[in-house]
Amino acid sequence: MPPRTRGGYTSSAPRRPTGSERRRRVQLRGVEPAADQDPVEHPQHDRDETEEVFEGAPGGPIDRCILRSFDKHIAAKIWLGEDRATLKLVNHGAKLQLWELDAERSRIFETVQRSGLAPLISCSHRVASRPMLSAFCERWQLETTTFHLPFGEMTITLDNVASILHIPVTGSMISFSQPLRVDDANALLVELLGTTDVEASRETKQCRSPSVRLLWLRENFSTITDVSSDDDIEFATRAFLLHLVGCTQFADKSATSVGVVYLELFRDLSMVGSYAWGAACLAFLYRQLTTATRFEVRQLGGYLTLLQAWIYEHFPEMFSSPDLLYIESRPRALRWRPHVILDSLQSVRERLDRLQSSDVCYEPYVDHRAEHPFPNIAWFSGCIKCGLVVEPYHPERVLHQFGYIQTIPPQPFAPPRPDRIMLLDQYWERWTDHVLTYQSRGRRCQYSGSRESVAEYMAWYDRISHRIVQPPHLRSGFTTDAGSSLPSHIASTSDSRNARALSLLRHMISGGRQQSADYFWGALNEAHSILVGSDETSASHNTPSPAPASHSIPSPVTRPFFSPPTFVYPPPTSVDPPPASVAPPAPAADPSAPAPDSTTSTTVYVRSKRKKKT
């Protein structure tokens, strides 16, 4: 069954065209698509006999009808023993603090607020965890634009973008007809930022592309205040917006610059809020994740705050550290205190391999709906776009994230033909006609926040997916999760004790300074007693106890503090020596000995004291 299309391609991997495709190409050669033509082609449900059949890959997938380019994926290389280090992250959260809109720049701030992009200033994380994001990137599949986890697929939806960032996900799609040339970029800088031809040419020449450095924008426009001329304030507002999207939504692997092509979106400052910035941000992040799945790639771009906050929302018991002062009227990205995970990449990778459906929070925004209702555009099924970057969007593959029973999804969309990319704008404008129908959504889950699927889903998913990333013969046999079972051929008393002790320490470290001293003292004593416990104690620890209900910061109400261990000594016998903490009994007094003289003892004490002074 070939994949569905959004413009003509039937696969992202090269293969021999079928007879029907050759006839259709002859009919369409030299014919421009009509303006009202729907770029969607209905999926074909019969596999052509001439279609190439892909063999299964080691460790999965067995059926390559979906993951056709898996041979080039980083997960395939890891399974064959070729590994890479953690990805270098392009995160500009700290650079946003270098250009503040204070009271002297209130006119610029008012325009930024009307644009709908103001939440990006405050919700950007300054710290990003390299092992965590690298491990999730290894599970991203470009054909489905989803993360392939051991129990099913998950992805970042438009609902996630709207709730985490509070930026608009509806409106006009961000489109560019063709790539921007350097000469055109220089002309835009002169027209929209008021620079000279010499300055514009010098900057694009230094970037060696139609881009400008983020540092250059700050140096030339951050000093403009409300007392400046109207033209200068307008130039500075465009420069700030370009700097803002370059540090957040469209952070690319250059790590220092932003494309001048986005400056065209700020030509009319009154129309900036009419764009679907959330959809463009998601499409750009999809493309960056897809690029980072290649073995030779060493960097990850895109808005990493969105990706990291999404992980915190759906996997709170594994990675998150919540902010207790958060209120629901603010973006959900501010709910979490980002921190660097101390685990290695392989450790996080193995934790994801052991992940179960019960460890996931599928509906994290229940309390947030009063302030930020569910956007119906999240049910849109089609392609989202950011300029010339087009990525498929598949809500039908993650129905459990919307509270519905997961069914076997249809074939994923393939990239559209270049001559039909511009037609996606019209398709997006009529998004209400292209959302999943109630019949396509199926039945809701019986219990809110749970994950349910049809009986045949897991058998199908096990056949088409690569569920385990770390190969069994390269596993460490070490776990840091309390309650997780170790493989039988490597389980030992020492491993189990280390796992329990490190789990306590990990909870203590992730909780930060919000925990009391009693908790720290109790956790340290508990970990110490586990590590140095006797054989009987370790034998009882060899059978893991069930995992705690929550890995959040313990409190006296929800979770009792660990109490320091109490040591009870057995009654002494004639053979056993007295305990070290018990003083030996004093000898019996001799009645013939003279009574002690208080003056003599005092004199001795005084002389001893004087000797110490000298």
NORPEUR-V706153 format. One record per residue. NEAR is the number of other C-alpha atoms within 8 Angstrom. Layout:
# NORPEUR-V706153
near: <NEAR:NEAR>
This chain:
# NORPEUR-V706153
near: <8:12:13:13:16:15:12:9:11:9:10:10:6:5:7:7:7:9:6:6:8:9:8:8:8:7:7:8:6:4:6:6:7:5:5:5:7:7:11:7:10:6:9:9:6:6:8:6:4:6:10:6:6:8:7:9:11:7:8:13:14:10:11:13:10:11:11:11:8:8:8:9:11:11:10:12:13:12:12:6:6:7:7:5:6:9:10:8:9:13:14:10:12:7:8:11:7:7:8:6:9:6:5:7:11:10:8:13:9:8:10:12:9:9:13:11:11:9:11:11:9:6:11:10:9:9:9:14:11:11:13:10:11:11:11:9:11:10:11:13:12:7:11:10:14:11:12:13:13:11:9:8:10:11:8:10:9:13:9:9:15:13:12:12:13:9:12:12:12:10:9:10:13:11:10:7:7:5:6:8:7:9:6:8:14:13:9:12:12:12:8:10:11:9:9:7:9:6:8:12:9:8:11:15:8:6:11:7:7:14:14:13:11:11:7:8:13:11:8:7:11:10:6:11:8:11:5:8:7:6:6:10:14:9:12:13:11:14:11:11:10:11:12:11:10:14:13:15:11:12:16:12:8:5:8:7:12:14:10:12:9:8:12:8:7:11:8:7:9:7:9:11:10:8:12:13:12:13:14:13:13:12:14:14:12:10:10:12:12:12:8:12:14:10:11:4:8:10:10:12:14:14:13:11:11:11:10:11:12:11:10:12:10:11:12:14:9:6:9:14:14:8:9:5:4:8:6:9:7:7:13:11:13:10:11:12:9:11:8:8:8:4:7:7:12:7:9:12:11:12:10:9:12:8:10:8:7:6:8:9:12:12:11:8:7:6:7:11:9:6:7:8:7:6:8:6:11:9:8:13:11:10:10:12:15:14:9:11:9:12:12:13:10:11:11:10:11:12:13:14:9:8:14:14:14:13:9:9:6:4:10:12:12:14:14:12:10:5:7:11:12:9:11:10:11:9:10:10:8:8:10:7:5:9:10:11:6:6:6:7:10:8:6:7:12:5:5:7:8:12:12:9:9:9:5:7:11:9:7:9:9:11:10:14:11:10:11:9:13:12:10:5:4:6:9:4:9:8:11:9:10:12:8:10:5:9:7:5:4:7:10:7:10:7:11:13:13:11:13:13:13:10:11:11:11:8:10:11:7:8:11:7:5:6:11:7:6:9:11:10:10:12:12:9:10:13:13:9:9:13:9:6:9:6:6:7:9:13:9:7:11:10:7:10:7:7:8:6:4:5:10:10:9:10:9:7:5:6:7:8:10:10:6:8:7:4:4:4:5:4:4:8:6:5:5:6:7:7:6:5:4:6:5:5:4:4:4:4:4:5:4:4:5:4:4:5:6:6:6:7:9:8:8:8:8:8:8:8:8:8:7:6:5:4>
